[in-house]
Amino acid sequence: MKRTGEIEKGILRRAMRGVLPEDVLSRRKSAYPVSQNPSYLEAARTWALQILNDANAPIQPFLSVNHIKLLTSEKSPGSAQRAASLYERIIQINAWLQEYHVSVV
């Protein structure tokens, strides 16, 4: 069903014919949205570092702050995207812990 008519998401693409432009219908599926914008990476980095430096952040008990800082300073191919993913997880989990008032006892 995922490859109806030898096309990824074939059923969905057929259902949206006439609604979406042809170039959208025929483009290849991407595995995960990736931000290539350096300003996005810097903003995520700044926000995550604020959380890492905040002793009262609810995520703190779950992190090895020094280890994370070391990981994100690495400059290998693909490291920027891995760092962005790590920053996003720190931000998201911290926000969830704050939203639901989760604490470690």
Secondary structure, 3 states (H helix, E strand, C coil): CCCHHHCCCHHHHHHCECCECHHHHHCCCCCCCCCCCHHHHHHHHHHHHHHHCCCCCCCHHHCCHHHHHHHHCCCCCCHHHHHHHHHHHHHHHHHHHHHCCCCCC
